[in-house]
Amino acid sequence: MRLNQWINHKLLQSISTRSEIKNEHSVKTQQSIKLSVVTQFFPPDYAATGQLIEELVKQLGQQGVDVEVFTSQPGYAFQSHTAPAVERTERIRIQRSRTAQLWPGRIRGKAINGVLYTLRAVLYLFRAWRRRNVLLLTTAPPFLPIIGYLAYTLFRLPYVCILYDLYPDIAIALGVVSKDSWLVRLWRAINRQVWLNAKGIIVLSPAMKQRVLANCPQIADKISVIHSWANPDLIVPITKQENWFAWKHNLVNTFTVLYSGNMGRCHDIDTMLEAAKELQDEPIHFVCIGGGAKRDELIKEVNRLGLNNFTFLPYQDKQVLPYSLTACDLSLVSVDESTEGLVVPSKLYSALASGRPVAVICSPYSYLRQLIAEADCGGTFDNGDSHSLAQFIRLLSRDPQLGERMGKAGRQYLRSHFTPKVISQQYLDVLQQAILPDEVITMSQSQTK
């Protein structure tokens, strides 16, 4: 009996000592992280990925992380096509390379521009790797994580990948390449090597995690699901009567459905159009803000049908977003069924912050359905079910109290789950794990078994 007690005592003492070692190391790493973020898009570009990265690095800087961002000169900015080559703000250093904009509206042009930026990122890596102790790479452009693999192979520099979009799966879903092509086989082989050697893989949804594991099941312990976010201190509910943007575009006295963001190949625009056709004789107006491959097609179709319940506006500057996002009674988010689990609509989170109800068009298997149900902030609709969407819009237009309740619930859900402070802590945990010595990681894993 005494022997068993002694053994148990020694085991507990060992576990406690190991935990103390890990905790002590964790405290030190928070202060010693020197992070290099490599991403093509960063403000003043209005691309959503760039704006999210900007908020993330600001939060990490406030938590003691020394950050260097390597990005490109703006290619999708509002007024300025150039920005300072080097910019410093507190603990953040931003370095911008030259940019190329060859056929920016076409897939082939974007691919070439992405390759040119990636080559410049390789040169940056050779010059800057000694200043950093961990890399954070996005999939903007899609093949950028290869830089991490090179950094690890040549310099043993640990890296973490953020998978905003899953390639080549998206290209296959959109019919750009065949699933049996040599390019797809090569791309997937490269992905596996990149993922296997990464210290961490960040995906934006549970469905995306399952897609990654289907291609590379060996990395299950490396994947973290970390959602996108929105800043509820920047985007606050404003009534349309007090909103200059709503007055400017004559939206105050009509029920307004807002689609704000990219209208790209991965988004279901047809279901929204069919619902608008059904509602064309009712006091309901659709506002589409943004760009994308399907925007011009939608405008042409609206004109062909003679619909007068649409307004189209360009992307809005960041300081306008708190007003444009609240100049509506319902926010609309959509994902094409063919790209389910491959992309995540970042516009959802700013819609939640606006305090408006949300209608989501997605597949029956989308994780978005559970999220909207948990938040109790709107409705979800199958791709192609325009009639149910139109009925939901009618319901909210006749019951403003219902819409107000849903909007408040969605904003509260965002504040509890998807703020910059909450999400940046999850990123910090992954980065701290990335620079832990291998023996500490092995010790930690053995404790959890």
C-alpha positions in Angstrom: 0.0 0.0 0.0 2.8 2.4 1.0 4.6 1.5 -2.2 1.6 2.4 -4.3 1.2 5.7 -2.5 4.9 6.5 -3.0 4.6 5.7 -6.8 1.5 7.9 -7.1 3.2 10.7 -5.3 6.3 10.5 -7.6 4.0 10.5 -10.7 2.1 13.5 -9.6 5.4 15.3 -8.7 6.8 14.5 -12.1 3.7 15.8 -13.9 3.6 18.9 -11.8 7.3 19.6 -12.6 6.7 19.1 -16.3 3.7 21.4 -16.2 5.8 24.0 -14.4 8.6 23.7 -17.0 6.0 24.1 -19.9 4.3 27.1 -18.2 7.6 28.8 -17.5 8.7 28.3 -21.1 5.3 29.6 -22.3 5.7 32.8 -20.4 9.1 33.3 -21.8 8.0 32.6 -25.4 5.2 35.2 -25.3 7.9 37.8 -24.7 10.4 36.3 -27.2 8.2 35.7 -30.3 9.6 37.5 -33.3 7.0 36.9 -36.0 7.3 37.4 -39.7 3.9 37.6 -41.5 4.0 37.0 -45.2 0.9 37.9 -47.2 0.3 39.6 -50.5 -2.6 41.7 -49.4 -2.5 44.3 -46.6 -4.0 47.8 -46.2 -4.4 50.1 -47.9 -5.7 47.2 -50.0 -9.3 46.6 -49.2 -9.0 42.8 -49.6 -10.7 41.2 -46.6 -7.7 38.9 -45.8 -5.4 41.9 -45.6 -7.7 43.8 -43.3 -8.0 40.8 -41.0 -4.2 40.4 -40.9 -3.8 44.0 -40.0 -6.1 43.7 -37.0 -4.4 40.4 -36.0 -0.9 41.9 -36.0 -2.0 44.9 -34.0 -3.5 42.7 -31.4 -0.3 40.5 -31.3 1.8 43.6 -31.0 -0.2 44.7 -28.0 0.5 41.3 -26.4 4.3 41.7 -26.7 4.9 40.0 -30.0 7.5 41.7 -32.3 6.0 41.6 -35.8 7.3 42.2 -39.3 4.9 42.1 -42.2 6.2 41.4 -45.7 3.5 42.4 -48.2 3.0 43.9 -51.6 2.3 47.4 -52.8 -1.5 47.9 -53.0 -3.2 46.4 -56.0 -6.8 46.8 -54.9 -6.8 50.1 -53.0 -9.3 53.0 -53.4 -7.3 56.1 -54.0 -3.6 55.3 -53.7 -1.7 52.8 -55.7 1.5 53.2 -53.6 2.2 53.0 -49.9 5.5 53.5 -48.0 8.1 50.8 -48.8 8.8 50.6 -45.1 6.4 51.6 -42.3 6.7 51.3 -38.6 4.0 51.4 -35.9 5.0 50.5 -32.4 6.1 46.8 -32.4 5.1 46.3 -36.1 7.3 46.8 -39.1 5.7 46.7 -42.6 7.8 46.1 -45.6 6.2 46.3 -49.1 7.6 44.9 -52.3 6.8 46.1 -55.8 3.6 44.8 -57.2 2.5 43.5 -60.6 -1.1 43.9 -61.9 -1.2 41.9 -65.1 -4.9 41.2 -66.1 -5.9 41.5 -62.4 -9.6 40.6 -63.1 -8.7 37.3 -64.7 -7.7 34.0 -63.0 -4.6 33.6 -65.1 -3.5 37.2 -64.4 -4.0 36.8 -60.7 -1.9 33.6 -60.8 1.0 35.3 -62.6 0.9 38.2 -60.1 0.9 35.8 -57.2 3.9 33.9 -58.6 5.8 37.2 -59.0 5.0 38.2 -55.4 6.0 34.7 -54.1 9.4 35.1 -55.8 10.0 38.4 -54.1 9.0 36.7 -50.8 11.7 34.2 -51.4 14.3 37.0 -51.7 12.9 38.6 -48.5 13.3 35.3 -46.7 17.0 35.0 -47.6 17.6 38.5 -46.2 15.4 38.5 -43.1 15.3 35.0 -41.7 17.9 35.8 -38.9 15.7 38.5 -37.5 12.7 36.2 -36.9 12.0 33.0 -35.0 8.7 32.0 -36.6 6.8 32.6 -39.9 3.1 33.0 -40.4 2.0 32.5 -44.0 -1.4 32.9 -45.6 -2.8 31.4 -48.8 -2.8 34.8 -50.5 -1.6 33.8 -53.0 -2.5 30.1 -52.7 1.1 28.7 -53.2 2.7 31.1 -50.7 3.0 28.4 -47.9 5.8 26.9 -50.0 7.9 29.7 -48.6 7.5 28.2 -45.1 8.7 24.8 -46.3 11.8 26.5 -47.9 12.5 28.4 -44.6 12.3 25.2 -42.6 14.4 23.1 -45.0 17.1 25.7 -45.4 17.2 27.5 -42.1 15.1 25.3 -39.7 12.8 28.3 -39.2 9.4 27.1 -37.9 6.3 28.2 -39.7 2.5 28.3 -39.3 0.1 28.4 -42.2 -3.3 30.1 -42.4 -5.5 28.3 -45.0 -8.0 31.0 -46.1 -8.9 28.9 -49.1 -8.1 25.3 -50.1 -6.3 24.8 -53.3 -6.3 23.0 -55.7 -9.8 21.9 -54.5 -11.3 25.3 -55.3 -9.8 25.3 -58.8 -11.3 21.9 -59.3 -14.7 22.9 -58.0 -14.8 25.9 -60.3 -13.8 23.9 -63.3 -10.5 25.6 -63.8 -8.5 22.4 -63.7 -9.3 18.7 -63.9 -9.1 16.7 -60.7 -7.0 14.1 -62.6 -4.5 16.6 -64.1 -0.7 16.4 -63.3 -1.0 19.9 -61.9 -3.5 18.8 -59.2 -1.4 15.8 -58.3 1.7 17.9 -58.0 -0.1 20.6 -56.0 -1.4 18.1 -53.5 2.0 16.4 -53.1 3.5 19.9 -52.3 0.6 20.6 -49.9 1.3 17.4 -48.0 5.0 18.3 -47.6 4.2 21.8 -46.5 1.6 20.7 -44.0 3.7 17.8 -42.6 6.6 20.1 -41.9 4.6 23.0 -40.5 4.4 23.6 -36.8 0.8 24.6 -37.0 -2.1 24.7 -39.5 -4.9 27.2 -39.0 -8.2 26.7 -40.8 -11.3 28.8 -40.6 -14.0 26.2 -40.1 -14.6 22.6 -38.9 -15.6 21.7 -42.5 -12.3 23.0 -43.8 -10.4 20.9 -41.2 -12.2 17.8 -42.5 -11.2 18.6 -46.1 -7.6 19.0 -45.1 -7.5 15.8 -43.1 -9.0 13.9 -46.1 -5.9 14.8 -48.0 -3.4 14.5 -45.1 -4.7 12.6 -42.1 -1.2 12.6 -40.4 -1.5 16.3 -39.4 -4.6 16.0 -37.2 -2.7 17.2 -34.1 -1.4 20.2 -35.9 -4.7 21.7 -37.1 -6.4 24.5 -35.2 -9.9 25.8 -36.1 -9.8 29.5 -35.6 -12.6 31.6 -37.0 -12.4 35.0 -38.6 -13.6 37.9 -36.6 -14.9 41.5 -36.6 -14.3 44.4 -34.3 -17.5 45.3 -32.4 -15.9 48.5 -31.2 -15.4 49.7 -34.8 -18.7 48.4 -36.2 -21.6 49.4 -33.9 -25.3 49.4 -34.6 -26.6 52.6 -36.0 -30.3 53.2 -36.9 -31.0 54.0 -40.5 -32.6 57.3 -39.4 -29.2 58.4 -37.9 -27.1 56.9 -40.7 -25.8 59.3 -43.3 -25.0 56.4 -45.7 -28.6 55.3 -45.6 -29.8 58.8 -46.3 -27.3 59.3 -49.1 -28.6 56.2 -51.0 -32.3 56.5 -50.2 -32.4 53.4 -48.0 -34.1 54.9 -44.9 -37.7 54.3 -45.7 -37.5 51.0 -47.4 -36.7 47.5 -46.1 -33.1 46.9 -47.3 -31.2 43.6 -47.9 -27.5 44.1 -48.0 -24.8 42.0 -49.7 -21.5 43.5 -48.9 -18.2 42.1 -50.1 -16.8 39.9 -52.9 -19.3 38.6 -55.5 -16.9 35.9 -56.7 -17.1 32.5 -58.3 -17.4 30.9 -54.8 -20.6 32.8 -54.0 -24.2 32.0 -54.8 -25.6 35.1 -56.4 -28.4 33.3 -58.3 -30.5 32.5 -55.3 -30.4 36.2 -54.2 -31.4 37.3 -57.7 -34.4 34.9 -57.9 -35.6 36.1 -54.5 -35.4 39.7 -55.7 -37.4 38.8 -58.8 -40.1 37.4 -56.5 -40.1 40.6 -54.4 -39.8 43.1 -57.2 -43.3 44.5 -56.6 -42.9 44.9 -52.8 -41.2 47.7 -50.8 -38.0 45.8 -50.5 -34.6 46.9 -51.9 -31.4 45.0 -52.5 -28.0 46.7 -52.2 -24.8 45.0 -53.4 -21.6 46.6 -52.3 -18.3 45.3 -53.6 -16.8 43.6 -56.7 -15.9 40.2 -58.0 -16.2 38.0 -61.0 -20.0 37.7 -60.8 -20.8 41.4 -60.2 -20.9 42.4 -63.8 -23.0 39.3 -64.7 -25.5 40.2 -62.0 -25.8 43.8 -63.2 -26.4 42.7 -66.8 -29.1 40.2 -65.6 -30.8 42.8 -63.4 -30.8 45.3 -66.4 -32.1 42.6 -68.8 -35.0 41.7 -66.4 -35.8 45.4 -65.9 -35.5 45.0 -62.1 -35.6 48.4 -60.2 -35.1 47.0 -56.7 -31.3 46.9 -56.9 -28.5 49.3 -56.1 -24.9 48.6 -56.9 -22.0 50.3 -55.1 -18.3 49.8 -55.2 -16.2 48.6 -52.2 -16.3 51.1 -49.4 -13.3 52.5 -47.5 -12.7 51.2 -44.0 -13.9 54.3 -42.3 -17.2 54.1 -44.2 -17.9 50.4 -43.3 -19.5 51.2 -39.9 -22.2 53.1 -41.8 -22.5 51.0 -45.0 -22.9 47.8 -43.0 -25.7 49.2 -40.8 -27.6 50.9 -43.6 -29.8 47.8 -44.0 -32.4 45.7 -42.3 -30.9 42.3 -43.2 -27.4 41.2 -44.2 -27.0 38.5 -46.8 -24.2 35.9 -46.9 -23.8 33.2 -49.5 -21.5 30.3 -50.4 -21.9 28.3 -53.6 -22.6 24.6 -52.9 -19.7 23.4 -55.0 -17.2 25.2 -52.7 -18.7 24.2 -49.4 -15.8 23.6 -46.9 -13.3 25.2 -49.2 -13.9 28.8 -48.4 -15.3 30.7 -45.4 -17.3 34.0 -45.9 -15.5 36.6 -43.7 -18.3 39.0 -44.4 -20.4 37.0 -41.9 -18.6 38.4 -38.9 -18.9 42.1 -39.8 -22.6 41.4 -40.5 -22.9 40.0 -36.9 -21.2 43.1 -35.5 -23.6 45.4 -37.3 -26.5 44.2 -35.1 -28.6 43.2 -38.1 -30.2 39.8 -38.7 -28.4 37.5 -41.2 -29.6 35.3 -44.0 -27.1 32.7 -45.1 -27.4 30.8 -48.4 -25.4 27.6 -48.1 -25.5 23.8 -48.5 -27.5 21.6 -46.1 -24.2 20.4 -44.6 -22.6 23.8 -44.0 -21.1 24.6 -40.5 -22.8 28.0 -41.0 -26.2 26.4 -40.2 -25.1 25.4 -36.7 -23.4 28.8 -36.1 -26.5 30.8 -37.1 -28.7 28.4 -35.0 -26.5 28.8 -31.9 -26.4 32.5 -32.3 -30.2 32.7 -33.0 -29.5 35.6 -35.3 -31.2 34.8 -38.6 -32.0 32.1 -41.1 -30.2 29.6 -43.4 -31.4 28.6 -46.8 -30.5 25.9 -49.3 -28.7 27.0 -52.5 -31.5 27.6 -55.0 -34.3 27.9 -52.4 -35.1 31.5 -53.4 -38.8 31.2 -52.3 -37.9 30.5 -48.7 -35.4 33.3 -48.7 -38.1 35.7 -50.1 -40.5 34.5 -47.4 -38.0 35.2 -44.7 -37.4 38.7 -46.0 -41.1 39.3 -46.0 -41.4 38.1 -42.4 -38.7 40.5 -41.2 -40.1 43.4 -43.2 -43.4 42.9 -41.4 -42.0 42.3 -38.0 -39.1 44.7 -37.2 -39.0 43.7 -33.6 -38.1 40.1 -34.7 -35.2 41.5 -36.8 -34.0 43.7 -33.9 -34.0 40.7 -31.5 -32.0 38.6 -34.0 -29.6 41.4 -34.6 -28.9 41.9 -30.9 -28.4 38.2 -30.5 -25.9 38.0 -33.3 -23.9 40.9 -32.0 -23.8 39.3 -28.6 -22.6 36.0 -30.0 -19.9 37.8 -31.9 -18.7 39.6 -28.7 -18.5 36.3 -26.9 -16.7 34.3 -29.7 -15.2 36.3 -32.5 -13.6 39.6 -31.4 -10.0 40.5 -32.3 -9.0 40.0 -28.6 -10.5 36.5 -28.4 -9.2 35.3 -31.7 -5.7 36.8 -31.4 -5.2 34.9 -28.1 -5.9 31.7 -30.1 -3.3 32.7 -32.7 -0.8 33.5 -29.9 -1.3 30.0 -28.4 -0.5 28.4 -31.8 2.6 30.6 -32.3 3.9 29.9 -28.8 3.5 26.2 -29.5 5.4 26.6 -32.8 8.6 27.9 -31.1 8.6 25.3 -28.2 11.5 23.0 -28.3 10.6 19.5 -29.7 11.3 17.9 -26.3 8.7 20.2 -24.6 6.1 19.3 -27.2 6.8 15.6 -26.8 6.5 16.0 -23.0 3.2 17.8 -23.4 1.8 15.2 -25.8 2.8 12.4 -23.5 0.9 14.0 -20.6 -2.3 14.2 -22.6 -2.3 10.6 -23.5 
